[in-house]
Amino acid sequence: MSGNIVARRYAKALFTVGGKQGATELATYGKQLADLAGALAGAPEAMRFFKNPVFSVEEKKAVLKQISEKLKLTGAMANFANLLADKNRLVSIPEIAADYKAMLDDASGIVSGKLVTAVALSDSRKVELKQRLEKQTGKKLVLDYATDAEILGGVVLQIGDSVLDASLRAQLNILKETIKRGE
């Protein structure tokens, strides 16, 4: 989740409303919020427009209405976006979307993570590792895979706030510190 308290509050409010309406609406709100955030991220001029205090709330709502129609947002999501316009919070939409996704993933038992290796893994090895990690954590994982030759070997796994550094570089650093201390 982002560090923005305001974004988290709006995301939680929308999540609560969606939760009362059912799992389908909860997922729909998440998708539409992500679509809106993606549209704004793809149009930096729109973000600059929404940040600019020279333009009135009505002008911002008019632009927002065009974006909403193009994205085919539901009435509830369009109302939510208009509320954000009224409160001058349209620039927080990407953070709200990220927080909402984190809440949705948490409710669904999905955990995001990142696995870094020294060399690229084959697809079959990725599937095998993911299955083993899901079995150990008891949750569904969505892993991003990356390579970093500087870890020399092994893996660095980040799941949520936890980091497991089983890299050769980390082991060598531990050995170096042990030798320095004379143990």
Phi, psi and omega in degrees: 000152180285165180275003183275111183296320181297314179299318180297321180294317178295319179297318180294321178298313179295321179297319179296315178298314179297322180296324178290334182270346177120167184296327180295314179294322179302313179291321179298314178300319180298316180294315182292323177295320177295320178298316180295317178296320178295321179295319179289324178294327179280352180229080182301333179293328177292319178296319178297321178298314182291333178281335188288119181286351180293326182276141181283166178298322180296320178295319179295320178295325179295316177294317179298323179297319178297317179296317180298318179294321180295323180275353182057050179289146176292166180301319181296319181289323176295321177295320178298316179296322177294323175299317178298322177295316179300324182268006181058045182239016181299329180290348179272000184304316178300320179290322178298317180297319179295317179294320179297316179299318179298319178294318179295316178298317180297317179294330181271356181077024180258134179239132177269147180206175179221132179243120181248129177233165180285327179233158180295140179267149175288160181299321180294323178291323177298314180297316181298313179297317181298317180297318179294320179291322177296322179294319181289320183274337182075015180230161176279131182253142170242106186255138168261136181251139179216160175240146178211105183297339183288346177279352174070321180180172181079202182220157168236119183244126175241120176233114183063235180267354183268140177233128175248112181256095178252040181270157177296324178300315179296319179295320178294322177295321177295316179298318179299315179295322178296318179294320178299321181283347178079026180275000000 
